[in-house]
Amino acid sequence: MDKTIVVAVENRVIHQRYKKIIKKTSKFKAHDEKNECKIGDKVRIVECRPLSKGKRTRVVEVIERAK
C-alpha cells in the first residue's frame, strides 16, 4: 500500500444499558501523496472522491509529529 496510511479515530460514547463511557475506534485508509506520515503522527484528513476500493479520504496536513 504505497502512499496509503491507516488513521484511527477514537470516539467516546455512553453505553445505553450500563451508562459507562466506552471508547470506539474507527479506522480510515487515507491517501498520503508525499509519503511524509510516520507511525504516531496526528493528521487531519478530509473526505474526497473514491481513490480505491477502501480509500476515500486524503491527508490535508500533519498536525503533530511523533516523538
N, C-alpha and C positions, 0 to 999 in steps of 0.2 A: 504494500500500500504506500506507494511513493506520493508525497505531497498530501498525506491524509493524517489527521490526528483524531483521537477519541477524547471528547470532552465530557466529564462527569459533572452534572448539575445536581446539587443536593437541595431538597426541599424538606421543610419540617411541616408535618400535618398532625392534627389531633385525631387519635383513634376514636371511632364512633362509640364503641361499647365501653372501653376502659378509660377513656379520657386522658390517655397518656400521649405525650409528644413523641412521635417516631420520625425517623429520617427515611426519606425515599430518594433514591438516586436514579436519574435519567441519564442515559449515555447517548451522545450525538457524535456522528462522524462529521468532521469539518475539513474543508479544503484549505491547506496551508501552501500557498503558491510559492513562497520563498524558502520553505523548509527551515524556518527560523525558530519554531517552537520546540522546547525541550520538556522532559517529564517534570511536572511540578509547577509549570508556568500557569499563571492566571491570565486567561484570554477573554476577549469579547468576540462573540460570534453573532452573525446575522443570517436570517433565512434568505435563500436565493433559489434560482431555478434548479431542478434536479441535475446533479453532475454525474451521478451513477445510481445504481440500484438503491443504496442505502445512504447516500451523501447528498444532503440538501441544505447545508449551511457552509459558510466560509468564515475564515478568521479575519476580523477587521483590524484588531490591534492586540499587542501583548501588554496587559496592564501591569503585571508584576513578574519579574524573572525569578526562577527558583534559585535558592542559595546553595 
